[in-house]
Amino acid sequence: MTALDPRAGLSATPGPDGQGLRFTLGQYVALTKPRIIELLLITTVPVMFLADRGVPSLVLVLATLVGGTLSAGAANTLNCYVDRDIDAMMHRTSKRPLVTGTISPQAALVFGIALAAVSTLWLGLLVNWLSSMLALGALLFYVGVYTMLLKRRTAQNIVWGGAAGCMPVLVGWAAVTNSVSWAAIILFAVIFFWTPPHYWPLSMKFKDDYRAANVPMLPVVERFVVVARQIVLYAWAMVAASLLLVPVAHMGWVYLVGAAVSGGLFLAEAHRLLHHARLGAGPAVLKPMRLFHFSITYLTILFVAVAVDPLVHLTILL
């Protein structure tokens, strides 16, 4: 078998750096999409601080992060397995391991299932079974509902499929309290409304890729002005949900300022996109990736404020 033989579970030849094992391990890590996992972890840890109203057990935080990383890695690996045909048609995803052949589909499937099993047991035994079941539910929803059912059939795929990306806030809350509260549900809603304004600008940038792969992302089937209008609506809903956390979770000035300022900047960027779309501007003028990149900054600022606010309140009480 050659290194690109689809039956090969591991690369039979050394990678570009001449270290075959290191290269192969790197390919398995790539299947888990580490950059996406980073975003999930950004939301998990701050919620644990809010749920504890202080500093949660660092052992608990570490156990939750490891379990969450393994679960998200399993979901992303299985996503790569299911989507390997369309990944091969898109320039943005053409270097993924299942496309280049450095890892076989069978090996990826086994790897993904193994990660799912380990993550479920890890969270159940070391954290609690509620957080474990929530993480498993997110994994099954992402792979079964989004990847296999919605992604190739509806332009609203990312709206409903994005619900899986909201689950880490529930997992983090459940890890601390072994329950789910309204505060956690509101943060779930914030990420739910955040997902379309985060992902649709990326889809605008890579519209031709998605069209070539016959994936009906909203920018493929609708004019940019329609997409931009939807982005603005979801952005307003996101900011409103973020401010609703103030009375529900008794948040202080740190969170209020962080949510209001970052939310205002997000809305300004979304309206800028809509303004240029109404003028009929193309991607070069629209610069949709500006909103995509800022959406990550927004989420980071918001959830840092979620973590810091209860610590400030606790310091004042002391």
N, C-alpha and C positions, 0 to 999 in steps of 0.2 A: 504493500500500500504506500502511496505517496503522502506527503504532508497535507495535501489538499483533498485526499480521499474522503468522501463523506462518511465512510464507515469508520474512520479513524477517530478514536476518542481523544487522543492527544496528538500534538504535532510530532511528526517523526523526525523532524530536522530542527536544529537549533534556531531560535528566533534571531532577529536582526542584531541583537547584542551578543550573539554567540552562546547564550546560556539557555538551552532548551527548556529546562524545568522552570526557570524564572519567567521566561516568556509565556509558557503555557499557563502558569499560575496567574500571570497578568491578564491573560485572555479570559480565564474564568472570572476574575474580578470584574473585568469589563462587562461580562454578561449581567452582572448585578446592577449596572448603571450607578456607580458611586455618587455621581453629582446629584442625581435625583434623591438618593438616600440622604445626602447632606441637608436638603430642604426639609425632608420629613423630620430629621432630628432637631432642626431649628425650632420646630413647633412642639416637639414632645417634652423637652427638658423644661422650658419656661412654664408650661402648664403644670408640671409637677411642683414647681415652686409655688404657683398660685393655689393649687389644691392643698398644699401643706401650710400655706400662709407663712412660709419661712423657708428654711433650707431642709429639703428632704434628705433622708439617709443616702449618703453617697454610694453605698453598696446597692441600694435599691435603684438609684439612678443608673448606675453602671449596668446592672442586670437588665433593666428595661431597655437601655440603649442597645445592648448586645442582642437581645431578643428581637427588638424592633428592626435592627439592621439586618439580621438574618431573615426575618419575615419579608421585609421590603426587597431584599436581594433575591429571595425565592420568587416573588411576584414578577420582578423585572426579568429574571432568567426565563421564566415560563412565557412571559410576554415576547421575549426574543425568539423563543422556540416557535410560538404560534405565528409570529409575524415575519419569519425569516424570508418568506417569498416576497413580501412587499418591501422589506428592508433592502433586498437586492436591487429593487427598481429605483430606490431613492438615493441621491448623491449623499445626503446628510447621514444616512445609516449604512452606506455601502462598505464601511470598514469594520462592521461588527463581526465578531468571531464566527457566527454561523453563516455569514455571507462569504467571508474569505475562506472558510473551510478549516480554520485552525482548530475548531472544536466541532465534533459531529452533532447532529440533532439528537441522537440517542443519548450521548453523554450529557448534553445540556438538559434534556428532560429528566434524567436521573439526578443530576446535580440540583435542579430546581425543586424536585419532589423531596430530596433529602434535606435541603435547606428548610423547606416548609415543615417537615416533620420535626426537625431539631428545634426550630424557632418556637413551634407550638408547645413542645415539651419544656423547653427552656423557660418560657414565660409562665407556663402553668405551674411548674415546680419551684421556680426561684422568685417569681413575682406573685401572681395569683391567676386563677383560672378565668376570671372575667377579662382581664387584659389579654390573656392568651386567646380567648374566643373572639374578642374584638379584632385582634390582629389577623387571626385566621379568616374571619369574615371579610376583612378588607382585601386579603390576598385572593380569596375565591371570587369576590365581586370584581376585582381588577382584571383577573384572568378570564373568568367565565362570562361576566356580563359586559365589561368594556371591551376587552381584546377580542373575544370570540363572537360576541353578539352585536354590539353597538358600533364599533369602530368602522366597520366596512359597510354599514347599512344606513346610518343617519348622520346628518350634519350636526345633530345635537349630541354626538358621541362624547365629546369632552365635558359637556355639562353634567351629564349623569355619571359618566365614567369617572369623573373627577372626585366623586364622593369617596372613592377608595383613598384618595390622598388626604381626605379630611380626618380619617380614622385615627392617626397618631395622637391627636389631641384627646380623644376619648381613651385611648390606650394609656397615655400618660396620666390622665386624671384617675382612671381605674387602678393604675399601679399604686397610687398613694392612698386612695380612699376605698378601693374595692366597690365602687359605685360610680354612677354617672349623674352629674348635676346639670342644672340649667346653664351654669357658667360654661361648662364644657360643651354643651350643645350650641351655645352662641358662638363659641370659637370655631366649632365645626362649621357653622353657617358662614362665618367670615371666610374660611378657606374655600368653602363651596362656591361662594360668590366671587372669590379671588381667582379661581382656576380659569374661567373663560378669558378674563382680561389679561391673564398671564400667558395662556397658551395660544389664543387666536392671533396675537401679533406675530408669534413665531410661525404660525401657519400661513400668515400673509407673506412673510419673508420667503417661505419654502412652498408657496402655492403650486408651482410647477412640479415639484417633487411629489406632492400628494396627488395631483392630477394624474401624473404618470403611473402612480401605483393604484389608481382607482379608489382612493380613500376620500370620501365626501366630506372633508373638513369644511366648515362654514365658508372660509374665504375661497374655496374651490367652486362652490355652488351659488354663492351670492356675490353681489358687487361689494367692493371695499367699503362703500358708504354704509351699507346695511350692516356689515360686520362691525364697523366703528361705532355705529349707533347702539348695537347690542353690547359692545364693550363698555360704553358710557353707562348704560343702564345697570349692568352688573357691578360696575365700579361704585355707583351710588349706593346700591344695595349692600355692597361690602362695607363701605364706610359707615352706613347707618347701623349695620349689625355690630361693627366694632365699637361704636359709641354706646350701644345698648348694654354692653358689658359693664359700663360704669355704674349704673344703678343696680343691676342684677348681682354683680360680684363685689359691690362696694369698693370700686377702684378709686385710687387717689389721683393727685394732680400729675404724677409722673406718667401714668398710663394715659390720662386724658390729653395731656400735651402731646405725647408721642403719637397717639392715634389721630388727633386732630391735624397736626402738622403734616405727618406722613400721608394721611388720607387726603388732605387738601392738595398736596403735590401730585398724588396719584390721579386725582380728578382733573387737575390742570393738564397733565400729560395725556389723559384719555380724551379730553375735549380738544386738545391740540390735534390729535390724530383724526378726530371726527371733522374738525374744521378743514383740514387739508383734503380729507376724503370727499367732502362735499364739493370741493373745488375740482375734483376729478384728478387729483395728483396720483402719480404712480408710486411704487415702493421707494424709489430713490428720494422723493420728497417727503413721503409719509414717514419714513424711518421708523417702521413699527418696532424694530428691535430696541429702540429707546424705552418704550413702555415695557417690553419684555424684561429688560435688564433692571429697570426701576422697580418692577413688581417684586423682584427678589429682594431688593433693598428695603422696600416697604414691609414685606413680611418679616424680615430680620428686625427692623426697628420696632415693629408692633409687638413681636414676641419677646424681645429684650425688655420692652416696657412692661409686658405681662409678668416677667420674672422679677424685675427690679422693684416694681410698685409695692408688692407686699413686704419686701425687705425694708424699704424706706419707712413704711407704716410701722413695721415691727421695731425699727430703730427708734422712732419717735416715742413709741410706748415704753421702751426701755429707758 
